C-alpha cells in the first residue's frame, strides 16, 4: 500500500506540474495576444490621428496665412485687364438637361437651368469628377457667386491646384467663392486665351448687369482676394439667393 501511495503521489505531482506548465503557457499566449492587440490598436489610432493632427496643423497655419500669400504674387499671375460685357439671361430658366451654348469660355452670365446649387452641394472647390453642370454654375453666378475656373493644364496635386484649394478654404463658403474646372469638353473645347489657365467670373447686378471676366496665367491669392472684395455676393442679379 505504501508503494501504491507513493506512486499515486508521484503521479499527482506530475499532473500538477503539467497543469502548472500548461497554465504558464496559456498565460504567456494570452500576454502575447494582448500585446499584439495593443500594438494593433496603437497602430490604428496612430494611422487615424497622425493625418488628422497634420491636417489640423495645416488648417491652423492656413487660417493665419494672409490670402495674398497663397499662390503666386499678383505680378507673377500674369493677369489680363478685366473684360466686361452687358449681361443678359437673369431669370431665364431653360429645361433641366438641355445643353445651353455659351459664347464665352468661361461664361460670366446667361440663361441657365432652374435647379440652382444649394446646401451641401455648394463647395469652394470642385474637381473634374464632381463638378456640377455648367448650366447650374451659371445659376450660381446669378446668385452672387464668384467662380474661378481652372483649365486642364492645372493637374491634381500640382502647386497651382493646391493653391486654388487653399484659397477656397481660406475664403470659405460665406464668401460665395467657387473654384471649378474648365475642361476640354466644355463648349466644344473652347480654350482660354493663350497663356491663361485661370479665369475669374462674376455677374453684377441687380441693375445695369455686367458679366466680368479676368484671365490669369496662374492662381494668385492677392488677385483673387481683390476680385472677390471688388465683386461681393451682394453685387448680383439675385444676391444671396443661395
N, C-alpha and C positions, 0 to 999 in steps of 0.2 A: 504493500500500500504506500509505503514511503517513497519507493521508486516511482510509482504512478503519480503521486502527488508532485514529486519533483519535476517529472516530465510535463505534467499539466501546468505547473508554474512557469516552466521554460517556454511552453507553447504560448501561454498567455502573455509572457514578456515579449516574445517575438511579434505576436499580434499587435500588442500595444506599440511596439517600436515601429511596425509597419504603418499603424494608424497615424502615429505622430509624423512619420516621414511623408505620408500622403497629405496630411493636414498642412505640413510645411510647404509641400509642392503646390497645394491649392492656394495657399496664401501668396506664394511667390507669383503664381499665374495671375491671381486677382490683382496683385500690385502692378504687374506688367500691363495688364489690360487697362487698369485705372490710369497708369502713367501714359499709355498710348492715347486714351480718350482725352486726357488733359492736354496733351500735345496737340491733338487734332482740334480740340475746341479753341485753344490759344491760337493755332494757325488760322482757323476760320475767322475768329474775331479780328486777328491782325489783317487778314485779307480784306475784311469788310471795313475796318476802321482806318487803315492807312490811306486808302484812296479818299475816304470821307474827310479825314483830317487834312490831307493835301488839298482837296477841293475847297474846304473851308478857309484854309490859309490863302489860297489863290483868290477866293472871293473877297476876303478881307483886304488883301493887297490891292485888288481891283477897285474896291469901294473907295480906297484912299488915293487912288491914282487919278489925277485930273484927266478928263476925257481928251484934252488936247495932246496928251502924251501917248495916246493909243494910236496904233497905226503909224503912218509916216507924217512928216510935217506938212503944213499947208503948201509950201513951195514944192516939196517932193511929190505931192499928189498930182501935180500937172493938170489942174482942172481948167476947163474952158469957161468962158463967161456964161452966166445963166442965160437960158433961152426961154422966152415966154410967148405963149400963143393964147388967143382968145379961146376960152373953153366952152364946150357945149356937151350936152348929154346928161346933165343933172336931172335926176328923177326919171330918166328914160330906161325903163327896165325891159329887157328883151327876154324871151323864153329861156328858162334854165336849160343848159345843154347846147344852145345854139352858139356856134362859133361867131365871134364878133371881130371883124377885121379892123385893127387899129393902124392908123397911118404912121405912127411914130414908134420907134424902138428905143426905150420902152414907152408906153402910153402914160400921159400925165392927167388924162381926163377921157371922157367918152361914155357912151351908153354901156350898160353892164347888166349882169344878172341881178335879180332882186334878193337872192339869198345871201345877204352880207355875212361876213365873218363875225362871230361873237363868242363870248365866254372863253372856254378853254381852247377854242380854235385859234385864237389870236396869240401869236408869239412874236418875239422880237427877231427871231432868226428861223428861216426855213431852208431846208436842203432840197436837192433835186428830187428826192424821193417823197417828200411830204408837202411840197409847195402847193397851195391852193390854185385852182384855175385862174387864169389871167383875168377873166371877167369878174371874179369875186374880189380880186385885189384892187381892181379899178373902183369897185364899190367902196372899198376901204379908203381910197383916196378921197372920194366924195364926202366921207365922214370925218376927214381931218387928218388921216394918217400921212406921214411922210414915208415913202418907200425908197430904200436903197436896193438897186438891182445890181447883181454881180454876174459877170459872164462866165463862159465855160473855161476861160484861162485861169480862173481862181479855183484851184483844186482843193478838195478836202484835206485838211491837215497843214496846208501851206501857211506861211506867216500872214498873208493878206486875209485868208479865210478865218484864221484865229482872231485877227484884229477886228474883223467885222462882227464876229460873235461877241467879243469883249465889249465893243462899242454898244451893241444892242443890250447886253447885260447892264452896262453902266447907265444907259439912258432909262431902261426899264419900260414896262408896259404903259405906264401913265403918260409917257412922252408921245405916245402914238407913233412910235418908230417901228418900222418893219424892214427887215432885210430878206430879200428873196432872190433866187437865181433867175437869170435870163438865159434861156437855153437855145440851142440851135433850132429846136422845133417850134419856137415861138415866132409867129408871123412869118412862116416860111423861111426861117433862118436869117431874118434881118439882123444885122450886127450893129454894134455901137460904132461911132466914128473911129477911124484908125488910131491906135494907141490908147484908146479909152476902154477901161474894163469895169468901171463902176459908174452908175448913174443915179442921181437923186431926183425924185419927182414929188411935186406937191400940187394939189388942186385948190386954188384960192377961192374965196367967197366970203359971205353969201352973195354979195353984189359984185359986179364987174369981174366976173370969174375969169381966172387965167390958169393955164397949165404951165408950171415952172419945171424946167429940167436943167440939171447941171451934170456934165460928164467929167469924170476924172480918170487918171491913169491908175491910181492906187487909192485904197481907203485911208482917209485921214480923219482922226477924231476931231481935230481942230476944225476942219471944213464941215464935217457932218454936224458937229455941235452948233456951229454958227448957222447952218442951214435950218436945223430944227428950231433954233431960237428965233430966227427970222420969220419962219413959217410955222407957227404953233398950231395945235389942233383946233384952236378957236377960229382960225382963218381958213374956212372951208365952206362949201355949199350947204352941208348939213353937219355943222360942228358938233362933235361929241355924241353922235348918234350911236356909235358902238366903239 
